[in-house]
Amino acid sequence: MHLSTYTKVAIVSFAILLRSLVGFHPHSGQDNYQGPNAHSSTITASSSTHTNSNSVTYGGDYEAQRHWMEITYHLPLNEWYYHDLHYWGLDYPPLTAYVSYVCGWVAHHLGSMHDDVDDTNSTTGVCEGGEDDKQVCPTSAGKVKQQQQHRGLAVLKDLVALHSSRFGFEDAGGKLYMRFTVLVLDVLVYMSAVWVLVARLTSCDDADNPTTRNKQIWMLLVALSQPAIILIDHGHFQYNTVSLGLTLWSFHFMTRQSSSFMGPLIGSIMFSLSLNFKQMELYHAPAVFAYLLGRCFRGDGNNQQQRSNIQSTIAKFCSLGFTVIITFALLWAPFAVKDSKFHLEGILQIIRRVFPFHRGLFEGKVSNLWCALSIKPFSIRNRIAPSLLPLLALGVTLMLILPPCWILFRVGKGESAKGLETRDIKSLLWGAASTSLAFFLASFQVHEKGILIALAPMSLLFLDAPRFVAWFSIVATWTLWPLLVIDRLQEAYVCCLVIFGCIHYAMRPTWSQREVEVDLFSTQYGTKFIALLSMVAMTILQLSEAMFSPPPQLPDLFPVLWSFVGCGLFCFSYLTTLWAMAKQLNPEFT
């Protein structure tokens, strides 16, 4: 990438600053706040006592991630997926558990190195003031707020202390460390992947052309300032950028053109790591499988005219399978050993925790088909037996992922050439966004945050569809509003959207209209009207929710409307991704 050092430093600094500023806002479940209509219960159980299976769950995703650091560091590995499942039991794949262990190890040892402060008051329930006038300190969820003193790095040991850190250890130093872990992993994994892919997507342009440099700057700024990703990871608190970054790295390697098959093999390892960090990366799995299957049938790079024979195809397919199996085996094998013997139950327990089919069709007011069809007069959950709902979700999901997978298979199978690298990476990005939207719209057990899986690959397609991708980024962020209200991130939501909008319109390069390959919003009046109408509808809903209270008999009116409108817009987005993929495969397609 032909950018000056000052430009690169400025872009990275801006991205880090934006994430850091969002991190000063509340995280999920802070002070056990569960939304304006919820009543947070005060937990009076002793924080030093091991919580039993009937314990009350505190907080949200922040407390879950902190708790996983606690248990993975202090407990034996074969207890990680069994320990007190009623209090934020570990329910992510093994790589998340290993990363939690590392974060917990660092926190504990940093805290131990600086644990030279008298912490007598922090272990008692008495406020400062002497023995004669003992007074009960104000509590929030069983945690004495005046006990949480600023002790520097020593507080990190308490952050991951076994059992005693439960029910809201929210010291400022601990929160700073937690935010820092997200930021570091974001920079190392996600930002680096975005940087590499932007360089590849603009590699065909004249590097000395100022317009090319403007495109690179613009793409980096827009991709690294995605409001939804920043608000969820650095506001709400999650580590989505780790799995998303690993996926983007896998796309980079998979689509490299060379005489060997090493690129797809490395890519399959990276994607396996992504799957083992967060199970929602299964949304990308059909796209990856279809493209790599096509690559197995592609001719060798040193002979473009000769198709691979059946032996070569089988060898490539088996090598991909071998790398995936080995990667999974290395990550999962430790859980299959107990008392020096093979223990299959450990593997089965992880599967049960990672895929909780008992939780229901969807969570919250997610903007997908099943939530939209659950409202009256549809009431689909009352019309179809609960045992059939997973099968229905599976059938609809398969139907939606088949078109993008077929196109990706043809792209992967196509001729290999240096000039086709950009075509392959663009097609894979569009395909990953398409299958992600299919899963988000129709699969079982979908959460609002699942839209990030589609947003990450789509955010790198601004050169193809600047208006559509900007519109989708705003829609994805808008659908998260009900969740962000619960997290008290309204101000951060507005600021991130304003910053994103300013970047899009101020830094947009002035290329000619014909350079925009597949932007529907630039070529079709019907889609322009849909985009305008949707923005008006979203604005009206946003203002209505701020100005009016829902009727008492319909307390969830606005979240339901958010879900219904968002579902319609995501259905349109899914169709747009199919159109874009067909355009990549056949430029004459209209």
N, C-alpha and C positions, 0 to 999 in steps of 0.2 A: 504494500500500500504506500503510495508516494505522497505522504503527508509529512509536514515538518514535525520535528520533535516537540516544538511548542504547541502545535495543534493537537497532537496526540495526548500530551499531558493535560491540556485544557479540557478535552473531551472526557477523559477518564476522571479528572477532578470534578467536573460538573456532575457526572453520573454518581460519583461517590457522595458528593455534597447533597444532591437531591435525596438519595437514600438515607443519609444521616439525618437530614431535617425531618423526614417522615418518621424516623425512629424516635423522635422526641414526643410523638403523640402516643396515646394509650395503646396498649396491646390487647389482644383478645382476652376477655375475662379479667381484666385488671380490677383489683378490689372486688372481685367476684361480681362485677356488673354484668348483667345478662340482658340488657336492653331496657328501653323506657317503660315497657309494659310488663317487665318481669320483676319478681320480688326476690332479691338475693337473700338467701338464708345465712344467718350467722352461725358459724361452726365453732362450738366451744370445746371440742375435744382437745385434749392436750397434744401439742405438736410433737412432743417427745415420745408419744406412745404409738406403737405400730398400729396402723388402721386396719380394722377387720374388713371382711368382705361386704359389710353393710355400710361402709363409709360413704359419706356424701362427697360427690365430686366437686371440686373447686375450679373456678376459672375457665380457661379455654385452651386453644392450641399452644399458647405460650407455656402454660403450666404442664401440658402434656409433654412438650419437648424438654422442658427442664427436668421433669420427673424421669424421663427416659435416660437422661444423663446420669441421674441419681442411681437408678437401679442397675444400669449396665456397668457402671464403674464399681459398685459395691457388691453386687451379687454374682454368683457363678453363672457362666454363660447358659447352662441348661435350665436356669430359672427365669431367664429374661422374659420369655413369652408365657410364663405361668404366674408370675408374681402379682398378687392382688389385682385381678383383672377388673374389679369394680372401681378402681381409682386409676384412670388413664392407663389401662393395660396396653402394653406395646402391641401395635397392630400395623406396623410398617415392615417391609422386607428386611432381610439381614444387613444390607449395606447401610441402611439408616441406623440400625442398632450399633454397628461398628463405629460409625461417625459419631453417634451419641456417646459411645464409650471414650473416644479420643477427646471430645469436648469436655466430658466429665473428668477425665484424667488430668487434662490441662488445668481446669478450674480447681480441682482438689490440690494439685501440687503447687500452683501459684499461690493459692490461699495458705497452704501449709508453710511456704517459704516466708510469708509476711504475717504469720499468725503470732505476733508478739504484743498484741493489744489485750489488755484485761477485758474479757467478755463476760464478767460475772453478771452484769445487768441483763445481757442478752439471753441468759438462760433462766431468768426468773420472771415472775409475773408482777413485779413490783416496780412502780415508776420511781424515778429519782425523787428524793425528798426525805430520806431517813427512815429508821425503823418505827419511830413514834407516830408518823402520819402516813402509814401505808395506804395507798389508794389504788384502786383498780384502774388500770390503763384502759383507754378506749380500744376496743377490738373490732376487727373486720374479718369475718370468716375465721375466727379463732386465732388470728395472728395479732400480736400486740404491736401496734404501729410504732410506739416509742421505743421498742426494743431494737428496731432496725436502724442501728447507728452506722454512720459512715466510717468504716474501718479500713478503707483502701482495699488493696487486693486481698487482704485477709478474709474479707467477706465471701470470697469465691469458694472457700472451703465449706462455708455454711450453705451456699447455694446448692450444692449437691450432697449435703449431709443426708445419710440414710434415715428416712422416716421423719426426722425433725424439720426437714425443709418443706414438708407438704403444707397444703392449705394456704398458699399465698406468700411464699418468700419473694417479696418484691422490693428488696433493697435496691437503691439506685445503682450501686456498683455491680450488683448481680445482673440487673437489666442491661447495663452498659456492656457487660461481657456477652450476654446472650445476643444482643444486637450486633456486636462485633463479630461473632461467629457467623452470622448470616451474611454480613457484609464481606468478610474475607472469602467465604466460599463462593459468593456471587461473583466477586472480581476474578478469582482463580479459575472458576469453571465456566460460568455463563458469559461474562464479558469477554473472556478470551475467545470463546467459540464464536460469539457475534463478530468480533474483530476479524477473525480468519475468514468467515463466510462472506462478510462484506467485501473483503479484498478479492475473494474469488468471483463474486457476482459482478464486480466492476473491472475484472481483469482484462476483458476484451476491449475496453475503451482505451483511448489514447491517454497514457498516464500523464503526459505533459500538458494536456488540455485543462484549463481552469474549470471548465464545466465538469470534467471527470472528478477533480478534487472536490468540487462542491457537492457532487452526488455522494461521494464517500463520506464527507462530513455530515451531510444531511441524513444519510442512512444510519450512520452510527448514532447520531443524536436521537433520532426517532426510535430506533430499536432499543436504546439504553434508557429511554425515558418513558417506556410503556406504563401508563398509570396503573393498570390493573395488577401487573406483576409487582410493581414497587409497593403498592398499597397492601397487597396480601403478604408478601414476604417481609417487608420492613415496617409495616404498620400492624396488621393483624398478627403476624409472626408465623412464618413457615419457612421451609427450605426448598421451595419449588425450583429455584434457579439451579440447584445442583442437578436434579434429574433432567431439567430442560437443557441445561448446558451440556450434560453428557450426551443427550440425544442429538443436539446440534453438532457436537464433535463427531458422533457416529455418522451423521449425514455427510459431513465433510470427507471422511475417509471412504465411505461407501461409494461415493460418486467420482472418486479419483480415477482417471484413465491411465492405465499402464499395461505393460506386457504381462505382468503377474497378476495374481488374484489376491495380493496381500491387502490392498485397500479395503475391499469388502470384509475380509477376515478381521482386520482391526476394527472396522466399523461395527461388526457383529458383537465383538467383545465390549465396545463402548456402550452399545445399546443394551446389552445384557446387564451391565453395571447400572444403567439408568433404570431398567426394570426392577433391579434389586434394591434401588433406593426408594422408589415410589411406584406402587402397583398401578397407578393411574396412567403410567406410560404405556400400558396396554392399549390405550387409545391410538398410539402411533404404530403399534405392532403390526397390524394388517398391511399398512403402507410399506413398512420396512420389509416384511416377508415377501410381498408381491414384487417389489423392486429387486430384491436380492435373488428371488427365484428367476426373474428375467435375466439377471446378470449371469446366472448359471448357464443359460442357453446362448449367451453372447459369444461371438467369436473372439479369439485371442487378439490382443492389440497389435501384434507383429504381423498379422495377416488378416486384413480387414475383409477380404473377399471370401474367406473360408469359415464356415460356421463350425461351432464346436461339435464334435462328434458325441455320441451317447456316453462314451467312457469319460470324456472330459467333463460333461455336464454332471454325471454322477459323482465324479471326484470333487467338483466344486461344491455340490450340494452337501456331500458328506463332510467336507472340510468345514463348511459353515456350521453344520450340526455339531461337529466335534468341538469347535471353539465355544459354542453356546453351552454345551453340556459341561465342558471343563470349567467354564466361568461360574456357572451355577453350582457345580459340585464343590469348588473351592470355597464359595461363600456359604453354602448350606451344610457342608459336611460336619463342621464342628457341632451343629445342633443334633446330629444323628448319632453322636457318641455319648454314652452315659456309662460310667463305671467300666471304661475300657471295652464296652460292648456296643454293637450296632443297635441303635434305638430309633426305630422308624416313627414312633409316637412323637418325637421331637419335631420331625419334619411335618407331620400331619397337624400338629398344634400351630405351627407357623401358618400353614395354609388356612386353617380355620380362623385365625386372627386376621390374616390379610384379606380374606374374602368372606365377610360376614353377611351371608345372604339373609339372615334372620332380621336384619335391620329394616327392611322394607324397600319399596320401589324407588324412593328418592328421599332426600333430606332437605328440610327447610322449604322455601319457595323458589326452587330452582327453575330457571327458564327453559324447561325441556317439555317434550310432548306429554309425558305422563303426569307431570304437575298441572299442565294446562288442561288436560283431559280429566283431571280429578275434580274440577269444579263443576257446579251445576250449569247446564242440565246434563253434562256428559257423565260425571260421577263414575269413571271407569272402574275404580276400585270396588265399587258396590255392585257392578254388573258382571265382573269376571272373578272367578275363584282365586284367592291369593296364591294357591299352588300353581296356577297357570300363568300368573303375571311374569315370573322370570322367563318362561318359555316364550311368551309373547314378546317380551323385551329382546330376547335373543334373536327371534325371527325377524323383527323389524330392523334391528341393528345389522344383521347379516345382509339384509336387502339393501340397506343404505351404503354399506362399505364395498359392495361388489363393484359398482361402476368405477370408483377411483382406483381400486386394486387392479382391475382389468387394464386400465390405462397405464398404471405404473408398471405392470408386467410387460406391456408392449414397449414402454420406454426402456426398461432394463434390458430387454431382449434385443433392442435395436443396435445398429452398428456402432462400434466404438471409434471415436475420433477425438482428437484434441479439442476441436471446436465445439464438440457436443457436451463437454463437461458442464458448461453453464446451463444447457438444456436439461441435463440430468438433475442437477442440484435444484433448479427451479421447479421441475416436475415433482421431485420428492418433497419439497417444501409445501407445494400446493396439495399434494396427495396426503401428507401428514396432517395438514389443516383440515382436509375434507374428512378423513376417517375419524379425526378427533371430534369434529362436529357431529358426525354420525353417532358416535358413542355418547356424546353429551346429550344429544336429542333423544335417544331411544334406548340406551342401555340401562341396566339395573343398578340401583344404589349410586345415583349421581348427586354430587354436591355442587353448589354454586361455583366453587373455586376450580372446578374441572374445566372451565372455559379457558383457563391459562394454557392448557395443553394445546389448544388450537391456536391461541394467540401468539405463542412464541415463534413457531415457524412462519406464520403469516406476517409477523412484524418485519421479516427480512425480505419481503416481496414488494417493497415500496417502489422500486424501479419499474416493476410491471404494472402495478395498480395503486398509485399513490392515493387517489381519492377513496377507493374502496377500502384499502387497508386502514387509512385514517378513520374512516367511518366505523369500521368493525372494531377498532381499538376503543373508540368512544362508547359504542354499544356494549362491548364486553365490560367496560368499567361501570357503565350505568346500571347494568343488571346486578352488580355487586352491592348496590346502594343499601338494600335492606340489611345485609350483613355488616356493612361499614357503619350503619347507624348503631347497631348493637355494640360495635367496637369503639364508638365515639370518634370516628375518623372522618366526620363530615368536612371539617376544615381542610384536612389533608386531601380529601377527594376533590374538592373544588380547586385547590391550588395545583394539584397534579394535572388535572384536566386543562386548566388554563395554560400551564407551562407547555404541555404537550401540543395544544392548539397553536400556541405562539411559535413553537419550533417548526411545526409543519408548514405554516404559512410564511414564516419569515425566511427560513432556510431552504425552501423548496427550489431546486435548480430550474432554470428556465430552458428546459429542452423542448424541442418541437413536439407537436401533438403526435406525429407518427412514431416517435420514439417510445411512447407508452404502448406496450404491446397488448395488454389484455384488460385495461381498465374499463369496465362496463360503465362506470359513472362518467366517462369521457365520451363514450360513443353511442350510448343508447338513451333516448329520452325517457323511456319507461322507467329505467332504473334510476335515472336522475330524479324523477318524480317520487319514487319509492324512498330514496335517500332523504329528500326534502321533507316528505310526509313523516317519516320516522323521526327525524330531528324535532319536528314540531310536536309530535305526540310525546316524545320523551321530555321535552321542555314543559309541556302542559302538565304531565304527571308529576314532574319534579316540583313545579310551583304549587300545584293543587295539594300535594302532600304537606308542603310547608305552610300553606294558608288555611287548610280545612282539616277538621278532625273527622275520622270515619264514623258512620252511624254506629250506635252501640251494638246493634244486631249484626254488624259486619266489621268486627275489629281488625280483620286481616285484609280489608278491601284493597289498600294500596300495594302490599306485597303480592297479592294475587294478580292485580293489574300489571305489576312489574313482570311477573312470571309470564303472563299471557302475551304481552307485547314483546317481551324478550324472546319468547319461543318463536313467534312469527318472524322476527328479524333474523334469528339464527337459522331458521329454515331457508330463508332467502339467501343467507350467507353460504349455506351448504350448496345450494344450486349454483351460486356464483363460482364456488371453487371447482365444481364439475365443469362449468363452461371454460374456466381458465385452464384447466388441465387439457381439455379437448383442444383449446387454442394452442397450447404448447406442443401437442402431438401433431396437430395439423394447422399451420398458420392460416390456411384458407377457410377454416371453420368460422361460421358467423352465427 
